[in-house]
Amino acid sequence: MTKHPLDFLRRKTVWAWLLAPLAALGCDAAPSHAEPAAASATDAAEKADAPGEKWVRLLNDKQGEPVALETAIVRYVKKDDFVAGKSPDKYREYVDLVGAVHIGDKRYYRDINRRFKGYDSVLYELVAPEGTKVPRGRGTSNAHPLGALQNGMKSVLEVEHQLEQVDYTQDNMVHADLSPDQFMESMAAKDEGFVEMYFKLLGASMAQQSQAAAGGSNPDVDIMSAMFATDRARQLKIALAKQFEGMESLMMGFSGPEGSTLITERNKRALEVLRERLDAGDQKLAIFYGAGHLAEMDDQLEKDFDMQPVSIEWLEAWDLRQ
């Protein structure tokens, strides 16, 4: 059968449909800064997103040109401890939800590593057996479909992989995710399957693109144009960053009353570990999870832990300027 000359680009487009939700879900499943690119330089008027409402955003300059893909750090404190006008740095006890993208600029991960040293515990995601130690620079295997996808995108977009850059060997890093056996048991109990999950992600991503097209944007055209651009890596990053920004609404299909293994059960395990660390006396904690998990965690922190968000900070994950 004769292949259509655009078949390669079509495959790339389907690849792009799946990248945003998959890359945000997890590895293997799945203040001012000294370095100027580590955080956005936009003024307060451009940072109007309320804490806990948005976890990934595409930042544009005054001319409307994309300059960065950013992820949020939202700080939560006990409602009884909250004082209006108090600086978030002045609280003795808090939990930070740190939104992760699993492929990003090296500077982004360097900033993450620096910040993590200031917590009593950093709870991280990784579907792996209990007691797993993640060596520095481990990376992810091409034998796993998601790993192969992320490794491919790392090369095409000229970015780095989280498992290669984040220092999981620090003493305060705490595994807070399901084991592979627990993951499979949960899927069986919920009558979930990987094929079903794949098509749910694909369908949600296609619906997201349809909404974008209705608003005058055409993700397919953006991807194809980027493939032929002289600055291909930058243009692909811009096209995909637009899809990352809509990730929260896309992930809603994996939450809800019944929940899912992919989001709800893994979140439940993370918050069980959070409770354990709080009971052990930790005061400054972070939960480092894919941004697609955090809308549900926000709700659980408010309802089950009697906490409220007090601040939001944005970190630059992808530099889109050049």
N, C-alpha and C positions, 0 to 999 in steps of 0.2 A: 504494500500500500504506500502510495506517495505521501510523504509528510508535508503538511502545510508549513510554509516558511516562518509562520508566527507561532508554531507549536512550542518552541523553546520559551518564548515570552509568555505564552499562556500558562505554561507550567510555573514560571516565575511569579505570575500573578496569583495563582492558587497558593503558592508558597507564601506570598505576602499576606494573603487572607488569614493564614493560620499563624503567622509569626507573632502578631501582637498579643493574642490571648495566650498562646503557648509560652512565649518567652517571659510573660509576666506571671505565670502560674507557679513556676518553681523549677529548681535544678533537679535533674534526674527523675522527675515524676512522669521533675523539676525544679547666726551672728556674723560678722564680717570675717573674711578669710584672707590668709596671706597670699594665696594663689587666686588671681582674679577670676579664673574660669570655674572655680569650684562652686560659686553661687552667683545668681543673677545680679546684675547691677541696676535693674529697673527700680523706679521709685515706688513708694508705698501705694500710690494710686493704681499701679499696674499689678499689685499683689493683693487683690481684694477677695481672693478665694477664702471662704470661711474654713477654719480648722475642722477636719473630719468630713468635708464634703467632696474633696477632690484629691486624687493621689498622684496623677500624672498630668502634666499640661505641656502644651506646645507654646513656647514664648515667642512672640513676634516683636520686632522693633517698631518705631513710630511710623515707618513706611509700610508696615504690614508684612515684612520679610521675616521668615522663620530664623531665629538665632539660636534656639536651644530647646532640647527636650529635658524637662525637669521632673524630679520626683520629690514627694513631700516627706518631711519629718513633722509629725504632729505630737505635741506633748499633752499628756493627760495627768490630772491630779485628782485626789479625793475631793468630792464636792464639799465636804465639811472643811477642807483646808483652803478652798478657793478664796482669794481676796482680790476684789476688782482693782485693776491697775498695777498689781504686783508683777514684777518682772518674772518671766518663766524660769530664769536662771536662779532665782532666789528660793525656789521651793526645795525642801530637803528630800521629799519623796515624789517620784513621778515615774510614769511609763511612757516611753516614746515609741510610736509606731513608725518604723523606718521603711518606706516603700522602696522595693528593689526592682530594678530591671536587670535581667541576667546576662545581658551583653551591654557594655558601656565603655566610655572613655577611660583610659588608665588613670587620669587625674581624678575622676569620680571615685574610683575604688581606693585610691590613695587617701582621699579625704574621708571616706567611710572608715578605713582602717584607723586613721588618727582619732576619729570621733569615738569609735568603739572602745578605746582604751579608758574612756572616762566613765564607763558604766560598771556597776557591780556585776551585772549579768547581761549578756546579749543572747536572746533566744533566736535560733535560726532554723530555717526550713531545710530539709533534705530527707527524702524518702530513703531511709537506710536503716540497717539493723541497729538496735540499741547499743551504745558504746562505740559506734563508728568514730574513728579519728580521721579528720580530713587533713592530709598533708598539704603543706604550702605548695601552691602551683599545680594541684592535682589535675585540674581540667575535667572534662567529661568525655565519655567514650562515644565513638561513632557507632558502636554496636547498638546503642539505644536510639530510637528514631528522633526523640526530642534532642538528644545530645548531638546527633548528626546535623539536625536542623540548625541548632544554635552554633555549632562549629562552622557550618557553611556560612551563616550570616556574619559571624565574626570576621571571616576572611573577606567577604564581599563588602561589608560596611566599614572595614578597617577599624574595628573596635576590639575590646578585650572581653574574655569570659569571666564571670563572677568567681567560679571555682578556682580559677588560676590566679586571681588577683586579691581576693579577700583572705586575710590571715585568720584561718579558723583554729590555729594552734594556740592562740592567746588563752590564758587560764579562765577568763570570764565568758568564753563562748560555750553555750549550752544547747545541745541538740533538743529541738522541740517539735518533732514531727513524727509521723507514723513510720513503723518499720514496713518493709515490703509485704510481710505476712499480714500485718494489720490492715494494710491498704487493700490487699486482695480479699481479705475476710469481710471488710466493710463493703466493698463493691458487690460481693456475692450476697450479703445480707440485704442490700438495697436493690438487688437485681439489676445492677449496672454492668455495662460492658465497654471495652475500649472502642469498639466500632461505633456503638451508640454515642459515646463521648466525643469521638472524632467528628461525627456528622452533626452533633449538636453545636460544637465549636464552629464547624464550617458554615452551618446554617446561620448562626448568630452573626458571624463575621460578614457573610454575604448580605444579610439584612442591614448591617451597619453601613456597608458600602452603598447599598441602595438609598439609604437615608442621605448619605453624603452626595450621591448623584442628584437627588431631588433638590439639594441645596446649591447645586451648580458646580460641584466638584466631581471629578471622575478619577477614582483611584487607579483604575486599569490604565488609563492614559498616562497618569503620573508615573506609574511603574515602568511602562514601556518607554516613555520619554527619558526616564532616568537611565535606563539600560544603554541608551545611545549617547548620553551626555559625556562631555569631556571630563567633568567632575562627577563621575558615576557614583562613587561612594557617598558623596554629600547629597546628591539628589535622591538616591535611594533612602538615605536616612531621613530626609525631609518627608518623602512619601509615606514611609512607615511610621514616622513620628505622629503624623496626622491620625493614623489608626490607633496608636497607643493611647492618644488622648481620649478616645471614646470607649476605653476598655471597661470602665466601671459599669456602664449600662450593659455592655456585652456580657459581663460576668454575672449579672443578676439572674440569668437562667440557671446558674449553678447554686443559687442560694434558695431562700424561701422556706416555708414550713417543713418540708421534707428534707431539704438540704441535699448535699452530695458528698461523696468521698473526697472528690478533688478539692473542694473548697471547705465545706462545713465540718467534716470530720477531722481534717487536718487542722483547721482553726481551733476546734474543740481541744485537740491534743496540745496545741501551743498554749492555750489559755489554762489548761490543767498544769502545765509546767510553770506558767507565770504564777499561779496560785501557790505552787510549791516553793518557788523562789521568794515570794513575798512572805510566806510563813517562816522561811528560813532567816528572814531579817534583811534581805536585799532592799535597798531604798531607791536606787537609780537603775532602771531597767530599760532595755530596748527589745522590741520584737522586730526582727529583720526578715520580712516576708515579701513575696511577690506582690506588687501593687494591687493585683486583682483580688487578693484576699482581704484587703484592709477595710473596705466599706462594711463588711459583715463584722470584722473585729471591732470597729468603732462602735457599732451598735451594742456589741456584747460588753465592752468595757463600761459603757454607760449604764446598761441594765444590770449586769451581774457583778460588777466591781464598784459600782456607785462612783464612777469617775466622770470627768468632763474635760473636753479639750480646752486648752488655754492659749496655745500658740501654734503657728505653722511656719515652717522654714522650707525653702526650696533649694534643692541641690541640682546642679547641672550634670545630667547623665550623658547627654550627647551634645557636643558643640556642633552647631549647624552653620556656622559662619563661613567656613572654608573647607 
